[in-house]
Each structure stands twice: as structure tokens, then as C-alpha cells.
Amino acid sequence: RYYDQLCSIEPKFPFSENQVCVTFTWKDAFDKGSLFGGSAKLALASLGYEKTCVLFNCGALASQIAAEQNLDNDEGLKAAAKHYQFASGAFQHIKDTVLSALNREPTVDISPDTVGTLSLIMLAQAQEVFFLKATRDKMKDGIIAKLANQAADYYGDAYKQCQYKDTLPKEVFPVLAAKHCIMQANAEYHQSILAKQQKKFGEEIGRLQHAADLVKTVASRYDEYINVKDLVDKINRALTAAKKDNDFIYHDRVPDLKDLESIGKASLVKSTPVVVPLSQKFTDLFEKMVPLQVQQSVSVYNQRKADLVNRLIAQMREATNLANGVLASLNLPAAIEDVSGDTVPQSILNKSKSVIEQGGIQTVDQLIKDLPELLQRNKEILDESLRLLDEEETTDNDLRTKFKERWQRTPSNELYKPLRAEGANYHSILNKAVQADGQVKERYQSHRDTIALLCKPESELNAAIPSANPAKTLQGSEVVNVLRTLLANLDEVKKEREQLENDLKSVNFDMTSKFLTALAQDGAINEEAISVAELDRIYGSYTQKVQESLKKQEELLKNIQNAHQEFSKMKQSNNESNLREEVLKNLAVANDNFVELVANLKEGTKFYNELTEILLKFQNKCSDIVFARKTERDELLKDLQQSIAREPSAPAIPLPTYQTTSAGGTKPAASPTPTPAPRTMVGTKPQPPARPPPPVISAASSSSSASAPSGTAAPPAAPPAAAPAPAPTPGASAPAASTAPSQAQGPPYPTYPGYPGYCQMPMPMGYNPYMYGQYNLPYAPSPVYQNPGQAPYPAPQQPGYPFPQQPYYPQQ
């Protein structure tokens, strides 16, 4: 299956080092490597190399499957022969194609010499399988001898091909030599039996002696590879018996080996050619994927084909309408049927019956009534699709105006250009359909009354047709018979034309493979030459049939008109008959118009239904892209909100002088964070002067701090790394240096001896204008974005499709 896929995609993708560069690496199958280096391998950006190596493994695996078969039954023998021949074909295919596929020197295992030898070895083994089957089936010894001789020949050729090469494993050569001898011995053995049957006892002994020498050579040289004991015993027994009989009874001269006639050969095997696909039930995964040139060529070809088919069908329909018009103007066939003058002609009755069976005037009315609904449904789907695009584009434009250069994404009006063009095309199609509907309705109104008359029962229809009394002699006249024959021939032409139209519509031929082949061979596609030649081949016979039909009709109409002139001369002319003939003409025309109207209306209904399916796909496409744009818009808005929130709203605020000077007059190092305001103390003792910033402590710590004796000494506390410098309390005297250190030391949340703990009492915002730094100012969200991270423009709810969904409109 993989090999089949490779063959499938090879002409579709430009696999090469400078285009679609996919490197395939394979190791030499027979190179075992050495102590100082691994086995030889080759890496190429060539699909042909990959195909060659995969096919090599297919052949190798097929040979292993064949070798594993049980050769004691027919099924095993058949399977083994089949797989050996497939393997031989695979290796032969590589031999023929490897140099052109790689365009460089291949590794030894896939070189033409090596795979050629492997192909011959597989063929020899397949031939041996047929020899075994013939032996098992006890076929004639002459046939068995020829099969064995051919197998020996194959083994001998294979041995000669690889005798002086060191590519294959070393055990291959002795096995090939041994097999050659064994099969030759078998051939001689079975030929000796044939000689005995022909009473050639000397030849029998000579062949058995040669066979014995061959198996003796195998036993002495190749005994570690192949065991031939059974064959040796069988040949020796036969030789001993033959010699004994000849010595005592026949006394036939034993000829020299060189004087023996050569044994014939019968080859029952051949390499199975590689024909893609190799696998069962192959499915091309890349069937729809073709190069752009091929796709364009197929599109142009389809247009040429459609033009040709439409032209031929239009010619036939135009000819049929012309014939109907001529017959209606001559009141045929009603005129030759209406010789009584007081009954409804049979042709008119047939037309009336056909119209009634098709539903009559009610069918046309219903079809015409359905058309506006189908049209409106399509218009609403298209309008809804474009509305989605308009709304999203308006939102995008508003946000682009608001954020200007920050709104960095593709504008919707550029992104939607292909969809807008597609929508405009659908609008144009709908407008043309509306014009066509109007023409059909107009024609229907002009013939409605006559069509309604055709739908009435026979009695009413007869009453509506004026009566006349032409000469009774016309009933059996020669002119009437001629006209009947001509009209029958014309009806036959019309039926043939209908069948021809169906045949034209049903012809289907995929040109993809033709264009792919041309592209692979020439590197370019001459679309016009290929398409014209193929269309002529496929539709040439149909074109000829259409022209023959038109020519035949032309001759028939000419003869009908001439015969009708004679008929009119013979017919008595009076006002009643003229009026009757005019009504009959109108009824015939009404029938033709009814058939054409129903066909047009059904075609229009089918068109609208198919267009609905296409427009629903278009709507899904618009909905998908709008949803994707909304998701992208929400993400972009979220990023912009976070960016705005991180921006400073004012430049850095300078610190007052009193915040930068310590109580002792020394100027501490500047801190980037402003000093927080001092907190109110809770307690009965007088408050000390300036202190470090109040720590946040638990209630338990506060109570223990409040109960500590005032005279207890405590180690100074160290503030956090970025603690601000303490600010002096207004109205408080500066403490002595020994009483309050200028910088707190110790743990980050200390309790001081003699001072009660602090309550966690937040101060009002207006207490100290420098309480918050510029990065600590609370961000007041813009009124435009009420909830950060959410779009300020909620997507409008799309209304559901107002019409019931039809089951054959798939939702994409």
C-alpha cells in the first residue's frame, strides 16, 4: 500500500533537492559493516530511490513468504510459486528502472547486476516448485525431466552471474551450485526412466551414471548446505538394478555422456510484472490533490466539454422545437386523424391524457408558486451571510479608528474581498434566475387557457372543438398513408434524439491522469491540444449522430410539407373546417408548451435547491471566518487593555524635602518608593517621636506587646530591604539617640519595648497625598471597557434560518 501511494503522489509533487526536499535513507541489504564502520547507506532526496528500496523489500518479503510454505500440499506449492514469481518481477523491475530513478550510482544491493541475479534466483526457485508439483502429481517422466532441466538451467545462469562477485552472502554460491547439480540429476533420473520405457537400457544406465556423479559432487562439496542422501540412495538403487538387468539380460551398450541426446526444457514460470496498484482495494489518499497546472487544465477542459455538450443538446432541442412548430402549424397529426370532423382526434386525446397524468394546470401553478419561495430562501441566506461580514467589518473599522496604529491586524475589508466577490457572483446568478422565471411565467400566461382546455374530459374537449364535415374519401387515400408514415419516422427521430441527449449527459471522463502524464513527460501541459483531441475521441461519434439526426429531420419535414400540400388540396375548404383546424393547432401547441414549461419549472426548482446547498456552505464559510475574527479581536482587546493598565498615567512625583531628611539631620539614601504616612497609636502612654513604618501584626502580638513592661530592653528591628525612611511626627520632640535608633533592625514585623501594638486601622485616602506611589495608583477603568478581558462589543445573536432545513442540504 505504501508503494502504491508513492506511485500515486510521484507525479503530483516535485520531489527534488531544490523543491520538495524529503530525504530518504536506506542501508545496503547485504553490507554487514565492519569493526570500524557501519554498513553502507545512501540518503537521497529522490522519491524514485524510496520506491526502489520499498519494492526491493516487497520482493524480499515475498521470497521469505514463499520459502515458509509447506510444499507437501497443493496450496503451499501454489502460494510458493506465486510469491517467487512476484519477487522475481519486483527485482526485474528494479533492474530496469533503478538507474533512471536515481540518476546516480546506487548501492550494491539495488544495482542492476545484483537485482538481476536475485530475479533469476527467484525464477529458478519458482521453476523448482513446479517440478515438485509435477513429481507429486506423478506426471509423465518426460515432462518432469524437462521441468527439472529448466530449473537446473536457471540455477546455473544465476550461479554464473554472481560467481565472481562478493555482493551476496557467501552461502549463496554453494547453494546455487548444489541446486544446479541436484536439478540436473533429477532431470537425468526421470529421463532414464523414460529411456527404460523405450527399451533404451544403455541410455538409462548412462543417464543414471551421470546423475550419480552429480549427486556425488553435491554430497562431497556442499554437504554442509544441502542434504541429498535420499536422492543419492534413489539414484544408486536404480543404477544398480539397471546394471544388473543389462549385464544379465539386455547387454545394451552404454553410450558416452557426450553422445546422449540433450533433455528438453519446459519453463512454466515468468516474472510477474509490477503493475500499480499492487495492493488489494487500493485507495489513493491524494486523489484530489493535483498540481496547479493540472487543476487549471482540468477546469478549462471541463468548460470545453460543457460547451460542446450544451451546444449539441441545444441543437437537438432547437430541432425538436422546430419540428413541433412545423407540425402544429400544419395541424399534424390531428389533420389526418380528423377525417370524420366530429370527434376528438386520437393524437389530441393522447396529448390530453398525458397532460392530465402529469397533473395538468395545477402542476404548473404549484411549480410557479414555489419559485418565489425558493428564490426568497436563497436571497435570505445570501443576505444573512453578507450581513455577518458587514457587521464584523464595521466593528473592525470602529476599533481601528479608536486605537489607530495599535490595532495591528489585517483589515476586514481586505480579508473579505474573495468572499465579497463570491457573494456578488451569487447575486448575479439570482438576478439571471429571476429574469428566466419571468419569461417562463409570461409564456405560461399566454397559453394557460389552451392548456386548461387540454385538461378537461373528452366530452368537454369535443364540445370545445368546432365540428366540420370533410370528404369521407380522405380516410383511405394514399396521401394520408404517406403522411402517417412520415410522421411515424419523425417521432422515431425524436425518440432517438432523447436517448442521444441522455447518453451525452452520462459520458464522464477524468482528464487528470492525462494531464498528469503530460506534465511528467514534457514538464508542461498543452491543454488545448490534449483537450481537443480527447473531446474529439470521446464525443466525435455523438457529434456525427447529432448531425445525422438533424439532416434526417430536415428531409422528413420537407416531405411532410409537400405531402400536406396535396392533402390540403384534396380537403374541402370551408370556414368550419378552418376554424376547427385552428383550434386543433392551438391544442397541439399548448401540449408542447406544457411539456416545455414543466421541464423548465422543474429545472428551475432543482437549480434553486442546489443553489441553496451552495449558499449554505457559503454562509458557513462566512460564519466561520467571522467567528475566527471575533476570537482574534477579543484576544487583541485583552492585550490592549493590559498594555493600557500598565502604562503610567503621570510622570514621577518628586519627594518633599522633609521626607528626604532624617531626624538627626543626615540625609539617607533616596528610596524609589514614597514614605507611607504614620498610623495613629492606641494606648494611654505618651507617644514617642518618629518611628519606623507600622508593622501589621496579629491580635496576639498586639496584646503581648501592650503588656510588656516599659523598661524592658529589646534588640532593634531591621526593616525590609525596601523599607522607607521614617517621617517625624509633627509636634513631637526628637528622641535621644540611645532611646530610639535612627534605623530599625531585626525581624520585619517587630514589637518594641514599652510601646503598645498597632491596630490595623486603614487611614482615609485624603490623609496623606503622598501615600501611594505612581505605580500604586488604582487604575480607573475606562468607561468603554467595563470588564477587562471581555469584548465591549458583544457579538449579535444570529437569527436561526427561517425556513425548515431540508435533509439534502449538508451543513459544512
N, C-alpha and C positions, 0 to 999 in steps of 0.2 A: 504493500500500500504506500509505503514511503517512496519507493522508486517511482510508482505511478504519479504521485504528487510532484516529484521532482520533474518528471517529464512534462507534467501539466503546466508548471509555472515557468519552465525554462524560456519559452518564447514571450512570456509576459513581463519579465523583469530583466533589465540589463545587468546581469551579474558580470562584473569585471572589477579590476583593481581600482579603476577611476570612476566607477559609477556606484552600483550596489555592491559594496565590497564586503563579502562574507567569506571568511577564510575557513577552509575545511582541512583538517589534519588527519592523516592516516599513517599507520606503521606498516612496514613491509611484513607480509604474512609469513615469509619463510626466513627472515633475518632474526636470529635469536639474540643478537647483540654479542658483546664481548665483555671481558672483565673491566675494561677501561672505558667502555661506552655502551649506550643503549642500542636498541635495534634501530635500523634506518627508518626515517619517517619523512614525509613530504607534506608541506602545507601550501595550499594553493587557493586563491580566490576565484575558483572555477567551479561552476555547477556541473560541468561535464566530468570533472575529476570526482566529485561526490557521487554522481550517478554511476561512474565506472566502478568505484570501490564498493558501493552498495550492491551493485549487480554481481560483483565478484563474491561477496558474502552470500548472496542468494544462491549462486551456483555451488559454493562450498557447502552450504547447509543442505541443499538438495542432495548432494553426493553423500552426506552423512546420513540423511534420512533413508536413502536407497541402501546404504551399507547395513543399516539396522533392520532391514526387512527379513522376515522369515521366508527363506527360499524353498521351504518344504511344501508350500501350498500355492495355488494359483494366484490368490490375491496378493501375496507377498511378492511373487515374481512380476506381476503386472505393475505394482507400485514401484518396485525397484527399477524396472526398465523405463518407466515414465520419468522418474526423477533423475536417472542417469542421463537420459536424452535431454531433459531440461537443462541440467548442469552443463552438458556439452554445448548446447546452444548459447547459454549465457557466456561461457568462456570464448566461444567463437565470435559472439557479438563484440566483446571487449577487444579481441584481436583486430577486428575490422575497424573499430571506431576510436581506440584509445589515443592514437597519435593526433588525430584531428580534434579530439575533445580536450586534450591537454595543451597542445601547441608547445610542448617541451618534452624532454626525456623523462619517461615515467620511472617509477621504482621497478625493481626487477620482477616483483611478483605479478604486476599487471602489464609487463612488457609483452609485445606480440609473440615473441618466441615462447615465453613461459605459458601464457594462456592458451596458445595454440597446442602445446603439448598436453596441457590439462584437458582441453576439449577432446583430444584424441584418446586420452586415458579413459575419460567418461564414456566415450563411444565404444571402446573396447569392452568395458565392463557391461554396458547395456547389451552388446552382442553376446557376451558370455551368458547373460541371464536368459536370452532366447535359446542358446544352446542347452542350458539346463532344463528349460521348459520342454524343449523338443525331446530331450532324453527322458524326462519324467513322463511325457505323454506317449513314449515308445513309438516315435515316428520312424519312418524308414531310415536305415543306416546311411544311405547315400545323402539324404538331406542333413542329417546330424553331422556327418563328416564335413559337408560344405559350410555349415554354420560354425563349426569349430575352427575350420581352416581360416574363415574370415576373421574370427576373433583373434586367432594367432597373428594374422596379418596386422590387425590394428595394434596389438600389443608390441609387435616388432617395430612398427613405424614409430610408436611413442618412445620406445627404448632408444631408437636411433636418434631421435630429435633431442633427447636430453642426456645422451651418453657422455658427452664431453663438457657438460655444464655443471656447475656446482650450485645452481639456484634451488632446486628441490631438495628435500631431506634425503640423506644418503641411503635410507632404506627403500626408497622408491625404485632405484635402478635394479637391485637384485630381484625385487618382486616382479617388476615388468619382465625381466629376462626369464624368470621362472614361469610366469604366466604364459609367455610366448611358447616355451617348450611344452608346457602342460597341454595347452590347447592344440598344438601341433601333434602331440602324442595322441590326444583324443581323436583328432581327425584321422590319423593313420590307423588307429584301432578300429574305428567304425568303418573305414574304407576296407580294412582287412576282412571284416565280416561280410561286406558286400562282395569282395573277391571270392570268398569261400562259397557264397551263394551262387556265384557264377562259375564255380569249379576251377578257379584260378588259384590253386593251392600254393604254388611257388610265390605268386604275388602276395598272398596272405602272409606267408612267413616273412617275406621281405619287409612288408609294412609293419608287422609286429616287431621285427628286429629293430627297425628304425624307431618305433615308439618306445621300445625298451631302452634303447640308447638315450633317448631324450629324457625319460623319467629318471634314468640313472644319473644323468648330468645334474638334474634338479636335486636329487637326493644327496649327491656328493657336494654340490656347491652352495645350494640355497636352503639346506635343511633347517636352518635356524629361523627362516622366514615362512616357509610353506611345507606342510606335511603331505607327502604324496605316497604314503605306504600303501593305501588301499588301491590306488591306481597302478602302482608297481606290481602288486600281487595279482591284480586282474589281468594285466598285460602278460606277465610271466606265465600265468596258468594257461592263457590262450596260446602263447607261443610254444610252450611245452607240448600241449595237445596237438597243435598243428604240425610240429616237427615229427612227433611220434606217428601221426597218421600218414604224413608224407613219406617218412622213411620206410614204413611197413606196407603201405598200400599204393600211394599215388606216384611216388618217385618223380615229382614235378621239379623242374629246375627253378632254383631261387634266383631271380634277376638281381642285378646290382641296383643300388639305390638310385643311381642316376638314370637307370633305364625305366624306372617306374613312371607311369603317367601321373601328371600333376592332378591334385584333387581340386575340384572346382570350388568356387566361393559363392556364398549366398548371404548378402547383407540385408538384414531386416530392420536396421536401425538408421536413424539420421538425427542430426542435431535439431532440436526443437527451436525454431526461430523466435527471437524475442519480439513479441507483439504487445504493445501497450494498449490497454491496461493488462498487467499480469495478474492482478488480484481479482477475486470474485466480487461482484456488486460494487465496483469502484464508483466513488462519488468525488467529483472534482471540487475541492474546497475553494478553489479560486476561479470557479466557472464564470462568475460575473465580473471578475477583475481582468481588464484588458488594457493594453497601453492606450494612451490618449489618442494617438493616431488611428488606432483600430476603432476606438469608440466613435470618433468623428466620422470615419469612413462608413461604419455601420449605420450611423444616423443618416448620412447622405444617401446611402443605398436604400434604407427604409423609405426615405422620401421619394426616391426614384420609383421604387416598387409601388408605393401608394399611388403616385401619379399615373403610372401605367395601368394599374388595376382599375382605378377610378375612371380613367379615360375609356377603357374597354367596356366597363359596366355602363357608363354614361351613353356610349354609342349604342349599346344594345337596348337600353331603356328608351332612348330617344327614338330608335327604330320601331320599338313596340308601340310607343305612343302615336307615332306617325301612322302605323298600320291600323291601330284602333280608331284614329281620327278619320282615316280614309273610309274604313268600313262603316263608321257611324254616319258619315256624310252620304254614303250610298244606301243607307238603311239595310246593311247586310249584317248577319244572315236573315234578319227578320223579313226582308222583302221576298225572298224566295220561299220562306215558310208561310208567309201570309197570303197565300193564293185564294183562301176562302173569303177573306175580307171581313169576317165577323167573329173570329176567335183570336185569343192572345197567341202570338207566335211562340213556338216552343223555346226559342233562344231567349225571348224576353221572360218567359216563365222560369227558365233556368237562372237567369240573372236575378230575378226577384227572389227566388228561393235562396240563392247564395247570399244576397244582401240580408235577408231575414235571419238566416243561420248565423251570420256574423253580428247580430244584434241590431241591425238596421240603424235608423236615425238616432236611437238612444245611445248606441255605442259612440258615435261621433260626438254627440252632445256631451257625454260624460268625459271623453278624452279632452275635448276643448275646455271643459270646465276645470279639469285637473291641471291644465298647463299653467294658469296664473299662480295656483298654489305652489306648484313645484318651482316656478320662477321666483316667487316671493321667498320661499325657503332658502334658495341658493343666494339670493340677494342679502338676506339677513345674516347668513353665515359669513359671507364676504364682508359685509359692513361691520359685523362684530369683530372679525379678525383685524380689520384696519383700525377699528376704534381702539383696540388694545395697543396697537403700535402708536396711535396718535396720543393716547393718554401718557404712555411711558415717555414718549419723545417730549411732550410738554413738560412733564416733571423734570426730565433731564435738562431741558433748556432753562427752567427756572433755577435749578440748583447751580447750573453753570454761570448764570447771571449773578447769583448771590455770592458764590465762592470764587468766581473768576479763575485765576491760574491755579488755585488749589484743587479745582475739580478736574483731576487728571485721569480721564478715561475717554475712550473713543466716543465721539458724539453719536447720538442715536440716529440722526438723520443720515449719517454716512453708513452706519451699520445696517440700516433697514432698506438701503437702495435696491438690493436684489429682491427683497420681499415686496417693496412698492411696485417694482416692475412686474413681478408676477401677479400682484393684485390688479394692476392696470390691464394686464393681458386677460384676466378673468372677466373684468368689466367689459372689455371689448367683445369677448365671446358671448356674454349675456346680452349685450345690445344687438349683436347679429341674430341671436336666437329670437329676440323679441320681434325683429323685423320679419323673420321667417314665419313666426306664429301669426303675425298679422296677414301675411299673404295667404296662408292656409285658411284662416277664418274668412277672408274676403271671397276666396273661391268657393268655400262651403256655403256662404250665404247666397251666392248666385245659382247654386244647384240644389239647394236644400229642398225646395218644393218637389222637384222631379224625383229626388232620392226618396222623399217621403211617399210619393206615389208608388214607387217600386216596392215599398214595404207593405202595401195593402194586399188583402186577399185577392184571389184570382177573379172573383166576381166583380169586385170594385174596380180592379185594374182593367178588366174587359169593358166595364161601363165607361171608364175614363178615356178609353181609346176610341176615336171615331171609327165607324164601320164603313166599308167600301165593298163593291162587288166587281172585282177584276174578272177577266175572262177565265173561265174554268180550264180552258185549253192549256194554260201555262203550267198546270200541275205536273204534267209528264213531258214537257218539252226538253229538247236537247240542251238548250241554253241554261235551264235551271240545273240540270245534272252537271254541266261543266262548272257552273258557279259553285255548286256544292263541293265538287272535287277540289277546286282551287282554294276554297275556304278551309277545307279539312287540312290541306297541305300547309296553309298559313298557320293554322292552330298548332300543327306539329312543329313548325319552325319556332313558334313562341315557347312551347314546352322545352324544346332543346336549348333555347336561349336561357330559360330559367335555370336549367341544370348547369349550363355553362357558367352562369353567374355564381352559383354555389361553389362550383369547382374552383373558380378564380379566387374566391374569398378564402377557401380552405387551404390553398397552397401556402406552405410555410417552409422557409429555408434559412438556416442560420449562416450568415456570411462571416461570422467571427473567425472560424477556423481558416477560411480562405485568406482573409486579410492578415491573420497572424502568420500564416505560411509565407505570404508575400513579403511581410516585414522581416521575417527571419532570413529569407533567401536574398532579398535585394537591399534590405536596410531602409526601404521606403515603400509607400503604397501608391500605386497608380489607380486610385479609386474608380475613376470614370471608366477606364478600360476594363477593369475587372468586373465592375457592376454591370456595364452594358453587355459584356459577353455572357455573364451569368443570367441576367434577366432574359436575354435572347434565348439562352438554352432552356430556361425554365418555362418562360411564357410564350416562346415562339409558336408552339403548336396551338395555344389558346388564341393568340392573335390571328392566326390563319383561320381558325374555326369561326371567330367573330366576323372576319371579312367575308367568309363564305356564306354565313348566315345573312349578313346584310345584302349581299349580292342576290341571294336566292329570294329574299323578301321583295327586293326591287322588281325582279322578274314576275313574281306572283301578283304583286299589286298592279303591274301593268296589264297582265292578262285578265285580272279581275275587273279592272275598269273597262277594258274592251268588251268583255262578256256582258257587263252590266248595261252598256250602251245598247247592245242588241236586245237585252231583256226589257229595257225601258221602252224601246220602240214597239215591242210586241205587247206591252202592257197598255191597257186602255187608260187614257189620261182624263181625269175629271177632278173636280175640286175635292170631293170626299176622299178619294184615294190619296191626293196630295196632302191633305190635312192629316189623314191617318199616318201616312209615311213620315210626316214631320214629327208627330208625337212619338212614333216608334224610334226615330233617330234620337230624339231627346232622351228617351228612356235608356237607350244604349250608351249615350254619352254620360248619363247620370251614373250608370253602373261603373263605367271606367273611372269616373271621378270619385265615386265612393271607395273603390279599391285603393286608388292612389291616396285619398285623404286619410283613410285608416292607416295605411302604411306610413305616411308622413307623420301622423299624430303619434303612432306607436314609437316611431324612431325618435320623435321629439321627447316623448316620455322617457325613453331609455337614455337619451342624451342628458336630460336633466338629472336623472337618478345617478348616472355615472359621474356627472359633474359635482353632485352633492358629495359623493365619496371623495373626490379630489379636493373639494373645498374644505371638507372636514380635516383632511390631512394638512392642508394649508393653515387652517385655524389652529390645529395642534402645534404646528411649527411656530406660528406667531405667539401662541400662549407659552410655549417652552422658552423662547428667546426672551420674552417679556419677564417671565419668572426669573430667568437667569440674570437679567439686567437688574431686577429689583433686589435680588440677593446681593449682587455686586454693589448696588447703590447703598444698601444698608451697611455693608462692611465698610465702605468708604466713608459714610457718615459717622460711623462709630470711631474710626481712626481720626477723623477731623475733630470730633468732639474731645477726644482725649488729647489731641495736639493743642487745641484751644485752651483746655483746662490747665495744661502745664505751662502755658505762656505767662510771664509776669505781667501784671496789669499796670505797674508803675515802676519807675527806676528805684534803685536802692535808697532807703531813708537814712539820712545822716544822724548819728547819735548826738544827744546834747552833751555839753561839756561836763555837767555834774555826774553823768553816767560813766564818763571815761576817767575820772579822778578818784583814787581811793581815799579812805578816811584819814590816813596818815600823810596825805599829800603826794604819795608816789603814784605814778601813772602805770597801771597794769597793762599787760599786753591786750591789744584790741581783740575782741571776740566778734565773730561774724554774726552772732545771734544777739538781739537786744535783751536787756535785763528785764526779767519779769518784775511786776510790782510786788511790794511786801504785803504779806497777808495779815489780817487782824489777829491778835493774840487773845486767847481766852484764859483768864486767871486773875487772882487778886493781888499778885505782887507787881511792883512797878516793872515795866518792860525795859529790857536792855536796849542799848543802841543797835546800830546796824548789824545785821546777821546774814548769814548765807541764805539762799532761797529756801523757802519752807519745803520740807520733805512731806511726801504723802505717806502716812503711817496708819497702821491698824488701830482699832479702838483699844486693844490690849496694850499696845505700846504706849498709847497716849496716857492711859491710866497709870501705868508703871512709871512713866516719865513725870507725871504730875505728883506722884507720891514720893519721888526721890528727894532726899534732904538737900537743901540748898548749898551746903558747904562741901558736898562730896565732889571730889575731883574726877574728871573724866578725860580720857585722851581726846585730842582734837580729831574731827572727822574730815575726810577728804571728799570733795565733791566729784561728780562725774567728770569725764575728760572735757566736755564742752560746757561746763557749768559757768554761768555768767558771774561777773563780779558783783558783790553785794552793794546795794544803794543805801545811803544814810537815811535814817528816819527823820523827817522834819521835827524839830523841837527837842530832839534827844541829844544829850551830850556825848561826845566821843569817849569811849571807854579806854581804860589803860591798856597798854599792850599786853600786860601779864594776865589781864582778865579775859579779854576776847581776842583770839588770834585774827589776823587780817585775812587769812585764807583757811577755810575749813579743811581738816584732814580726816582720814578714817573711812568707814563704810559709807556708801552712797546715801543711806537713809538713817542718819544718826539721831540720838536723843541727847540733849545737853543737860548737864547737872544744874539743878536749881531752876530750870525752866519747865513749865508745863508743856504737854504735847500740843500739836496743832490740830484744829478741827478742819475737816475737808469742806471748806466753805468757799464756793466759787464767787469771785468778785464780778460785779457788773461790768459790762463791756466798756462803759464810759469812764471807768475808774482811772485807767491809765492809757493814754493814746498810743503808747509805745509798747504795749504789752505783747503784740503779735508782730512777728517779722513779715517781710514781704511774701515769703513762701508759705506762711501760715494763715494768710488771709483767707477766710472762707470764700469759696467760689459761688457766686450767684449765677445760677443757670440762666442762659438766655431765654427769653420768652418763646423763641422759635422752637427750641428743643426742650420740651417739657420733661422727657425721660431720656437721660443719656443712654446711648447704645441702642435706641429704637428709632426707626424712621419717623420723621414728623409727618410724612405723607402716607397714611395707611393705604394699602392697595385697595382699589374699589372691588367690591364683590362682583364677580362676573355672573351675569344672569344665566340661568340654565337655558338650553336650546328649546325654543318654544314649541317645536314640533316633536311628535313622538319619534324616537330614533328607530330607523329601520334596521333590521338584523343584518342586512348585507352591506352596511357601511362600517367597515372596521375602524375602530379608534386606534390611531397610532400612538 
